[in-house]
Amino acid sequence: MNPARTRSNLTIETRAHATRVLLENGRAVASSIDALGLKTAHARGEVVVAGGAFGSPHLLQLSGIGPGEHLRDKGIEVIHDLPGVGSNLQDHFNTFCTWRIRETCR
């Protein structure tokens, strides 16, 4: 069984997609989610963004956190100009390498 599912301070939303992190006074307090309709999920403690190498920067930029000029060009209000968000991604998504050799190594 999964005992975490019975916690009173946990709500599990399936088929939900985070669309923004909502900030108040520079602090993340909620996330906007699309779960068969737009909803806001408020956090009493903290908001954890765990979308991977591509999803996390994307969500932050949609939330107005990232390179200011880039966000303005996309029509997104700049909440925090943070140039490093979304740059220098190092994940090698679905990369496969194969070699064929004629001789065996000795």
C-alpha positions as CSV (number, residue, x, y, z in Angstrom):
1,M,0.0,0.0,0.0
2,N,0.9,3.7,-0.3
3,P,0.5,5.3,3.2
4,A,1.2,8.8,1.8
5,R,-2.1,8.8,0.0
6,T,-4.0,8.9,3.3
7,R,-2.3,12.1,4.5
8,S,-4.7,14.9,5.3
9,N,-2.4,17.5,3.9
10,L,-2.0,15.8,0.5
11,T,-4.2,16.2,-2.5
12,I,-3.4,14.1,-5.6
13,E,-4.6,15.5,-8.9
14,T,-4.4,13.2,-11.9
15,R,-4.4,14.4,-15.5
16,A,-3.3,17.8,-14.2
17,H,-0.8,20.1,-16.0
18,A,1.0,23.0,-14.1
19,T,0.7,26.2,-16.1
20,R,2.3,28.8,-13.7
21,V,3.8,29.2,-10.4
22,L,2.1,32.1,-8.5
23,L,4.3,34.4,-6.5
24,E,3.5,36.8,-3.6
25,N,6.2,39.2,-2.4
26,G,8.9,37.1,-4.3
27,R,7.8,33.8,-2.7
28,A,6.1,30.9,-4.5
29,V,2.7,30.3,-2.8
30,A,0.7,28.4,-5.3
31,S,0.6,26.9,-8.8
32,S,-2.0,27.3,-11.4
33,I,-3.0,23.9,-12.9
34,D,-5.2,22.8,-15.8
35,A,-7.0,19.7,-14.5
36,L,-10.0,19.5,-16.8
37,G,-10.4,23.2,-16.1
38,L,-8.2,25.9,-14.5
39,K,-7.6,25.6,-10.8
40,T,-5.2,27.1,-8.3
41,A,-3.4,24.8,-5.8
42,H,-2.2,26.8,-2.8
43,A,0.6,25.6,-0.6
44,R,0.8,26.3,3.1
45,G,4.5,25.4,3.3
46,E,6.4,25.4,0.0
47,V,6.1,24.9,-3.7
48,V,8.4,22.4,-5.3
49,V,9.0,22.6,-9.1
50,A,10.1,19.2,-10.4
51,G,9.5,19.2,-14.1
52,G,12.9,17.9,-15.3
53,A,15.5,19.7,-17.4
54,F,13.0,21.0,-19.9
55,G,9.8,21.3,-17.9
56,S,11.1,23.3,-14.9
57,P,12.6,26.1,-16.9
58,H,9.5,26.2,-19.1
59,L,7.2,26.5,-16.1
60,L,9.4,29.2,-14.5
61,Q,9.4,31.2,-17.8
62,L,5.6,30.9,-18.1
63,S,5.5,32.3,-14.6
64,G,7.6,35.4,-15.5
65,I,10.9,34.1,-14.1
66,G,13.7,34.1,-16.6
67,P,15.5,36.2,-19.1
68,G,13.5,39.5,-19.1
69,E,13.9,40.4,-22.7
70,H,12.9,36.9,-23.9
71,L,9.8,36.9,-21.7
72,R,8.7,40.4,-22.9
73,D,9.2,39.3,-26.5
74,K,6.7,36.4,-25.8
75,G,4.2,38.8,-24.0
76,I,4.9,37.4,-20.5
77,E,5.1,39.9,-17.6
78,V,8.6,39.8,-16.1
79,I,8.3,39.0,-12.4
80,H,12.1,38.2,-11.9
81,D,14.7,38.8,-14.6
82,L,16.9,35.7,-14.2
83,P,19.0,35.2,-17.3
84,G,20.1,31.7,-16.6
85,V,16.6,30.1,-16.6
86,G,16.4,27.9,-19.7
87,S,20.0,28.3,-20.9
88,N,22.8,25.8,-21.0
89,L,20.5,22.7,-20.8
90,Q,22.7,19.7,-20.5
91,D,20.1,16.9,-20.7
92,H,20.6,14.6,-23.7
93,F,17.0,13.6,-24.3
94,N,16.7,10.3,-26.2
95,T,20.2,10.2,-27.5
96,F,21.5,6.8,-28.6
97,C,25.0,6.0,-29.9
98,T,26.0,2.8,-31.6
99,W,29.4,1.7,-33.0
100,R,30.2,-1.3,-35.2
101,I,33.9,-2.4,-35.2
102,R,35.6,-4.9,-37.4
103,E,38.2,-6.2,-35.1
104,T,38.0,-7.2,-31.5
105,C,40.1,-5.5,-28.9
106,R,43.0,-7.6,-27.4
